[in-house]
Amino acid sequence: MILNLSLRNPSKRKDLSSLHILAADDNRLNQQVLRLLFEQRGHSIHVVENGKLAVDAFKASATTSAPVA
């Protein structure tokens, strides 16, 4: 699981009040942690089990112009 957002120091980030996040992780516990972290902060998150599913979900969202989550 890799998080590249500064969740600890919100003063250093731009307005991220409502993100649509796509995450890939094959570990169920990590998936639950990701959902908890981001949903508690008001973001929507779609978690898939691997990179191929993440690419497929991203491509599908790009063709519909809708967020992945």
C-alpha positions, 0 to 999 in steps of 0.5 A: 500500500502506497499513499502519496498524499500528506494526510498528516499535514493538511496545511501543506496540501491544496483543496482536496475536500472531495477526491475520487480515489482508485487504489489497488491492493491485494491485501484485504486488511490494507483495502479496509484501512484505505477505505477507512482513511479516505472515507472518514475524510469525505473522499470516495474510494474504489479499491481493486485487488490488482493493477490490471483491475485498476487499469481496467477501472480507470479506462472504463471511467475515462470512457464515461467521463465519470469518477471511478468510485 
